[in-house]
Amino acid sequence: MRTKTPSQDLIARFADIVGETNALTRPEDQAGYLREWRDRYTGKTPVVLRPGSTDEVSRILALAYAEGIAIVPQGGNTGLVGGQIPSNDGNEIVLSLARLKNVRNVDAVGGTMVVEAGVTLTEAQNAAKAAGRLFPLSLASEGSAQIGGVLATNAGGTAVVAYGNARSLTLGLEAVLADGRVWNGLRRLKKDNTGYDLRDLFIGSEGTLGVITAACLKLFPIPAERETAIVAFKTPEAALKLFRRAEAEAGQSLTAFEFWADRAQEFALTYMPHLRDPFTDQYPWYALIELSHGGSGARAANTIEPLLTSAHGQGLILDAAIARSLRQAEDFWRLRDAFSEAQKGAGGSIKHDISVPIARIPDFLRRAADVVERIAPGARPVPFGHFGDGNLHYNVSQPERADRTMFLALWDPMSDAIFELVTELGGSISAEHGIGQMKRDVLKRYKSAIELDVMRAIKQALDPKGILNPGKVL
């Protein structure tokens, strides 16, 4: 079914649900909801609706379903594939979940908390911390990224190696279906084999199957000690060897192993203020390693230093800087978190959020550099990412003094070549940002006919009128 443009009378009926102040129709009020932060995607909408409760979301979707009006759910607008941006047709209503801000419950003893979709990652972390627990999901955009959007894209972040991605951290959901019915699946159970797992349908579905309004999340003990270090390597192969050694020696204490090329650090130090180079010399590759311990401080203090000393003595690493204070550890993380934003200063950037088997990371990096040079001679690869789960942000900045527009015109041929390499190595064209509109057409080449048929059948069953986030994923 084709969706239609809502009339002024219908817009007024939607506005009555949320109140006039939360139905944004003026261009200056809508601007922040219609543009992706990299300016790659922009759209138009007749109204931005900002419901304040699950009931209001339900009433909005029921009306939209009855009238055949398209709805584009949106969280913190931090997505990078255009999944949260409406089309330029101007007939899709943006549904912002930002006002669903309640932390409904924190159960420190049971290790769970229930939060609404508009709660940011930082707010969720703070709510857990106030109860003496840890919510470990962490992203560079955690001050803006909201729980609903994070779950809709199944984001990973920096602690995946120890705690898993968003799906692994979620016990239950509350979601509103396309026709307005509310599914209350906010269960706190780690085991529930009563039929199909509906939770996993909505996580990672990018708002195309339903609108997540709340989630029951897992909490963990707060580590008694954390050790943080930045390590320098000559090659990605050396980083792989140290990762495997850290896994073996630190076990579950290994909570982060972030990896990047020297150019990522160079851009961050050049274009971002108040960052400090942890080394006096420049090296080809780096990793930020973090170990978290629940035991005694003495055990923590005796873990990372012997690991790195032994690795250095065997020529596995070139240098290491171990944080000697909480502030120094925070400085290390600020450097790592600056890479995405810093690339803006270097001009146009073609970005790839991909994953490959961990053992194939060195092979991918070597061969991808050849792909980049063939398609855009002089372009500058800026790879960084979450080594422990094989997720790399393989971004490519324009050659120095090149024309930005001409370089960005190479986006599709470069991405096609990178995706072909990723597929050859047994990887995925999307690791944590989703498909959105950027990779919708590309997906057809990398999913089997059976997979696509099943996905379309699920979409038809849950959204038969096609009103939820049309033009995204499928």
TIKETOR-235187 format. One line per 10 residues: number of its first residue (from 1); their letters; for each residue x, y, z of C-alpha. Coordinates in Angstrom, 3 decimals, m for minus. Example, Ala and Ser with C-alpha at 12.3 -4.5 7.8 and 13.67 -1.06 7.14 Angstrom:
1> as> 12.300 m4.500 7.800  13.670 m1.060 7.140
//
This chain:
1> mrtktpsqdl> 0.000 0.000 0.000  1.288 3.455 m0.879  1.265 5.927 1.970  m0.318 9.320 1.470  0.345 12.913 2.455  m1.577 13.885 5.600  m4.088 16.705 5.246  m4.046 19.721 7.545  m7.063 18.311 9.372  m5.227 15.031 9.924
11> iarfadivge> m2.104 16.842 11.132  m4.309 18.633 13.651  m5.640 15.262 14.864  m2.061 14.035 15.369  m1.218 17.286 17.188  m4.153 16.782 19.542  m2.545 13.538 20.744  0.780 15.106 21.787  m0.279 18.705 22.377  0.395 21.681 20.149
21> tnaltrpedq> 3.864 22.405 21.571  5.011 18.884 20.726  3.779 18.911 17.133  6.486 20.824 15.276  5.522 22.314 11.926  7.771 25.372 11.594  10.949 24.752 9.552  13.199 26.253 12.217  11.752 23.875 14.831  12.037 20.827 12.559
31> agylrewrdr> 15.586 21.446 11.310  17.374 19.304 13.895  15.216 16.293 13.077  15.650 16.397 9.298  19.398 16.348 8.833  21.889 13.607 9.605  24.918 15.022 11.446  27.312 14.369 8.544  24.895 16.197 6.172  24.710 13.159 3.889
41> ytgktpvvlr> 20.956 12.717 4.377  18.248 15.356 4.636  14.493 15.072 4.388  11.127 16.815 4.753  8.137 16.207 6.980  4.715 17.790 7.483  5.104 17.488 11.255  7.497 16.202 13.915  5.553 14.522 16.702  7.099 14.290 20.162
51> pgstdevsri> 4.952 11.926 22.272  5.504 11.801 26.015  4.222 8.306 26.751  3.748 4.846 25.286  0.011 5.529 25.159  0.589 8.566 22.931  2.849 6.518 20.648  0.088 3.905 20.458  m2.558 6.474 19.538  m0.298 8.036 16.888
61> lalayaegia> 0.371 4.686 15.214  m3.255 3.630 15.376  m4.276 6.817 13.572  m1.418 6.544 11.077  m2.339 2.928 10.333  m5.999 3.733 9.815  m5.186 6.629 7.490  m2.188 5.100 5.660  0.340 7.671 6.866  4.072 6.845 6.961
71> ivpqggntgl> 5.924 7.151 10.270  9.710 7.529 10.671  10.778 6.723 14.262  13.768 8.715 15.505  15.941 8.567 18.599  18.937 10.814 19.179  19.587 11.275 15.428  23.104 9.883 15.714  22.677 7.177 13.053  25.037 7.133 10.085
81> vggqipsndg> 23.046 5.337 7.375  20.012 7.615 7.113  17.618 5.226 8.839  16.189 7.985 11.036  15.710 10.613 8.287  12.453 10.949 6.282  12.427 11.099 2.497  12.250 14.347 0.551  8.701 13.557 m0.553  7.432 15.442 2.484
91> neivlslarl> 4.688 12.952 3.371  6.403 11.002 6.194  5.802 12.042 9.794  8.838 12.014 12.082  8.121 10.363 15.428  10.709 11.518 17.966  10.995 9.368 21.093  13.122 11.961 22.900  10.463 12.772 25.530  10.151 9.169 26.732
101> knvrnvdavg> 12.707 9.823 29.473  11.576 7.762 32.462  13.815 5.313 34.252  10.914 3.142 35.340  12.745 0.784 37.645  16.252 m0.182 38.749  16.594 m3.569 40.428  20.142 m3.675 41.755  19.658 m7.070 43.388  18.171 m8.644 40.276
111> gtmvveagvt> 20.654 m6.903 37.984  18.097 m5.211 35.710  16.626 m1.833 34.937  13.678 m0.714 32.830  14.171 2.516 30.905  12.179 4.275 28.218  13.341 4.758 24.654  14.353 8.413 24.959  16.816 7.838 27.818  20.331 8.469 26.532
121> lteaqnaaka> 23.119 5.974 27.036  24.809 8.352 29.474  21.600 8.698 31.481  21.172 4.918 31.555  24.773 4.483 32.705  24.267 7.074 35.449  21.025 5.467 36.636  22.783 2.131 36.949  25.763 3.711 38.705  23.498 5.441 41.240
131> agrlfplsla> 22.231 1.982 42.203  25.755 0.603 42.507  25.627 m1.295 39.219  27.116 m1.046 35.730  25.378 m0.704 32.378  28.352 m1.337 30.096  27.177 m0.259 26.632  29.341 2.705 25.605  29.583 4.684 22.356  31.326 7.888 21.357
141> segsaqiggv> 27.847 9.420 20.890  26.507 8.168 24.230  25.537 11.664 25.383  23.037 11.891 22.497  22.307 8.304 21.444  19.052 7.062 22.960  18.169 3.563 24.128  15.441 3.137 21.525  17.727 3.959 18.626  20.604 1.934 20.044
151> latnaggtav> 18.371 m1.138 20.231  16.771 m0.472 16.842  20.246 m0.666 15.275  21.681 m3.279 17.673  24.681 m1.050 18.356  27.872 m2.534 19.754  30.340 m0.021 21.115  33.608 m0.363 22.940  32.788 m3.067 25.517  31.437 m5.734 23.163
161> vaygnarslt> 34.419 m8.017 23.737  33.283 m8.568 27.339  29.571 m7.763 27.478  28.217 m8.222 23.958  26.208 m5.835 21.807  22.849 m4.208 22.548  20.936 m7.424 21.840  23.027 m9.294 24.414  22.298 m6.640 27.028  18.513 m6.699 26.619
171> lgleavladg> 16.158 m9.037 28.473  12.838 m7.639 27.309  11.097 m4.899 25.347  7.964 m2.839 25.166  7.073 m2.023 21.571  4.153 m0.476 19.705  3.080 m2.331 16.579  2.170 m0.666 13.296  m1.552 m0.757 14.100  m1.065 0.818 17.526
181> rvwnglrrlk> m1.236 m2.295 19.684  1.284 m2.331 22.538  3.340 m5.465 23.132  4.524 m5.631 26.725  7.514 m7.931 26.680  9.376 m6.308 29.573  10.388 m9.611 31.102  13.356 m9.877 33.446  14.061 m13.520 32.625  17.329 m14.833 31.265
191> kdntgydlrd> 15.520 m17.976 30.123  12.128 m17.925 28.440  11.533 m20.516 25.731  7.796 m19.958 25.268  7.760 m19.742 21.502  9.369 m17.309 19.080  11.621 m14.654 20.601  9.755 m11.500 19.585  12.340 m9.337 21.320  14.954 m10.222 18.742
201> lfigsegtlg> 12.625 m9.276 15.883  12.517 m5.652 17.008  16.161 m5.292 18.042  18.080 m4.391 14.905  14.933 m3.833 12.807  15.565 m0.052 12.503  11.972 0.897 13.266  10.558 m1.032 10.295  8.617 m3.614 12.352  7.517 m1.620 15.392
211> vitaaclklf> 8.492 1.263 17.659  10.493 0.358 20.772  9.227 2.431 23.701  11.019 0.796 26.661  13.536 m1.912 27.444  14.594 m4.134 30.328  18.391 m4.034 30.369  21.003 m6.159 32.105  23.182 m4.663 34.831  26.550 m5.875 36.086
221> pipaeretai> 28.819 m5.334 39.090  30.899 m2.184 38.925  34.559 m3.201 38.516  36.655 m2.563 41.591  39.657 m1.686 39.430  40.232 m0.677 35.830  43.542 m0.654 33.990  43.869 1.278 30.759  46.795 1.427 28.360  47.519 2.561 24.815
231> vafktpeaal> 49.906 0.242 23.007  51.873 0.854 19.794  52.460 m1.799 17.125  54.374 m2.148 13.903  51.703 m4.252 12.179  48.061 m5.356 12.597  49.392 m8.928 12.859  51.169 m7.927 16.057  47.940 m6.439 17.399  46.132 m9.697 16.668
241> klfrraeaea> 48.767 m11.668 18.567  48.528 m9.365 21.588  44.729 m9.547 21.519  44.823 m13.338 21.633  47.391 m13.247 24.447  45.306 m10.751 26.425  42.254 m12.973 25.967  44.156 m15.964 27.292  45.802 m14.221 30.240  43.096 m11.746 31.297
251> gqsltafefw> 40.017 m13.781 30.379  36.782 m11.956 31.162  38.754 m9.063 32.615  39.501 m7.921 29.050  36.719 m5.373 28.507  38.068 m3.301 25.609  40.534 m3.683 22.779  40.135 m0.670 20.483  42.404 m0.480 17.446  43.392 2.313 15.052
261> adraqefalt> 45.877 3.467 12.451  48.327 6.307 13.013  46.340 8.579 10.673  43.270 8.389 12.926  45.370 9.603 15.849  47.081 12.240 13.700  43.714 13.701 12.641  42.407 13.696 16.217  45.466 15.515 17.543  45.394 17.988 14.648
271> ymphlrdpft> 41.713 18.887 14.496  40.378 18.324 18.015  41.325 20.645 20.879  42.635 19.561 24.275  43.847 16.120 23.207  47.308 14.895 24.110  49.568 12.398 22.359  50.435 9.643 24.862  53.763 9.032 23.076  56.721 11.152 22.069
281> dqypwyalie> 57.232 9.114 18.892  54.779 8.264 16.120  53.963 4.622 15.405  52.051 2.857 12.596  49.268 1.228 14.661  47.771 1.572 18.132  45.337 m0.150 20.475  43.596 0.948 23.653  43.377 m1.981 26.055  41.246 m1.971 29.176
291> lshggsgara> 41.082 m4.636 31.858  38.358 m4.499 34.511  38.581 m6.421 37.761  36.068 m7.235 40.423  38.698 m8.440 42.882  41.391 m6.749 44.898  43.358 m3.746 43.741  46.577 m5.697 44.136  45.409 m8.306 41.617  44.436 m5.558 39.183
301> antiepllts> 47.733 m3.755 39.507  49.626 m6.932 38.696  47.849 m7.787 35.458  48.407 m5.377 32.593  51.978 m4.323 33.265  53.473 m7.849 33.185  51.416 m8.594 30.055  52.805 m5.571 28.209  56.338 m5.960 29.579  56.467 m9.533 28.308
311> ahgqglilda> 55.020 m8.518 24.936  57.576 m5.718 24.587  60.437 m8.028 25.481  59.387 m10.394 22.702  59.140 m7.582 20.153  55.385 m7.841 19.906  54.784 m4.186 20.793  56.852 m1.076 20.126  55.793 1.016 23.099  53.058 1.329 25.722
321> aiarslrqae> 51.570 4.073 27.881  49.754 2.833 30.989  47.279 5.213 32.628  48.459 6.020 36.135  45.293 7.875 37.152  41.588 8.001 36.344  42.124 11.311 34.568  44.820 9.836 32.341  42.559 6.894 31.499  39.794 9.349 30.568
331> dfwrlrdafs> 42.266 11.216 28.350  43.035 7.968 26.532  39.344 7.357 25.927  38.777 10.944 24.761  41.464 10.410 22.147  39.784 7.207 20.938  36.305 8.769 20.892  37.463 11.746 18.807  38.266 9.836 15.612  34.900 10.143 13.841
341> eaqkgaggsi> 34.471 13.857 14.462  38.123 14.656 13.749  37.831 13.390 10.186  35.625 16.347 9.280  38.686 18.549 9.520  40.472 16.499 6.863  37.767 17.037 4.234  35.441 14.552 2.590  35.264 11.070 4.066  33.840 7.859 2.614
351> khdisvpiar> 32.820 5.637 5.513  32.390 1.886 5.864  31.026 0.157 8.963  32.071 m3.441 8.310  33.085 m6.583 10.130  35.343 m9.482 9.239  36.459 m12.531 11.256  39.043 m11.320 13.756  41.790 m13.471 12.249  41.208 m11.804 8.861
361> ipdflrraad> 41.591 m8.199 10.059  45.276 m7.892 9.008  44.507 m9.382 5.590  41.545 m7.045 5.122  43.547 m3.937 6.050  46.361 m4.790 3.656  44.082 m5.551 0.721  41.666 m2.676 1.416  44.541 m0.178 1.184  45.224 m1.464 m2.339
371> vveriapgar> 41.526 m1.073 m3.212  41.533 2.543 m2.040  44.669 3.429 m3.989  43.259 1.866 m7.145  39.981 3.777 m6.980  41.173 7.082 m5.510  44.959 7.484 m5.750  46.292 9.439 m2.821  43.192 8.949 m0.666  43.935 8.378 3.011
381> pvpfghfgdg> 42.490 5.316 4.799  41.561 5.996 8.429  40.693 2.586 9.910  39.703 2.249 13.546  37.314 0.098 15.500  36.484 m2.649 17.934  39.145 m5.277 17.323  37.598 m7.764 19.727  34.470 m8.294 17.606  35.978 m7.735 14.162
391> nlhynvsqpe> 34.099 m4.452 13.652  36.132 m1.859 11.777  35.137 1.627 10.729  37.085 1.648 7.499  36.842 5.331 6.650  38.698 6.961 3.782  39.559 10.669 3.743  40.069 12.602 0.542  43.591 13.150 m0.811  45.219 16.320 0.457
401> radrtmflal> 44.124 19.406 m1.520  41.617 17.307 m3.515  38.159 18.519 m4.482  35.711 17.273 m1.849  32.762 16.884 m4.201  34.760 14.964 m6.782  36.102 12.641 m4.110  32.689 11.926 m2.568  31.399 11.085 m6.050  33.533 7.937 m5.707
411> wdpmsdaife> 31.484 6.733 m2.712  29.590 3.990 m4.544  32.472 2.477 m6.546  34.739 2.523 m3.502  32.098 1.020 m1.231  31.262 m1.645 m3.794  34.903 m2.690 m3.960  35.298 m2.682 m0.164  32.094 m4.698 0.255  33.270 m7.262 m2.291
421> lvtelggsis> 36.486 m7.704 m0.318  34.576 m7.951 2.971  32.297 m10.617 1.529  35.234 m12.571 0.123  36.715 m12.649 3.629  33.485 m13.890 5.194  32.462 m10.548 6.690  29.442 m8.254 6.816  28.724 m4.959 5.039  27.140 m3.562 8.208
431> aehgigqmkr> 28.445 m4.219 11.692  26.654 m1.809 14.036  25.089 1.111 12.139  22.444 m0.857 10.291  21.211 m0.677 6.692  18.995 2.414 6.685  18.695 3.964 3.254  22.422 3.970 2.520  22.785 0.208 2.131  19.227 m0.775 1.248
441> dvlkryksai> 19.930 m1.504 m2.405  23.359 m2.967 m1.682  21.786 m5.447 0.734  20.147 m7.276 m2.166  23.566 m8.333 m3.435  24.787 m9.753 m0.139  21.716 m11.440 1.339  20.483 m14.693 m0.137  17.087 m14.878 m1.799  15.834 m17.009 1.085
451> eldvmraikq> 16.966 m14.473 3.691  15.297 m11.621 1.807  12.086 m13.616 1.373  11.896 m14.324 5.098  12.606 m10.682 5.944  9.860 m9.502 3.571  7.427 m12.023 5.048  8.112 m10.733 8.565  7.689 m7.147 7.394  4.385 m8.010 5.695
461> aldpkgilnp> 3.096 m9.777 8.802  3.901 m6.950 11.216  3.433 m3.932 8.939  1.079 m4.959 6.116  0.386 m1.367 5.091  4.078 m0.455 4.991  3.766 2.639 7.162  6.806 2.047 9.401  10.009 3.677 8.170  9.318 3.036 4.461
471> gkvl> 12.309 2.795 2.149  14.624 1.606 4.905  16.300 m1.838 5.098  13.984 m3.403 2.469
//
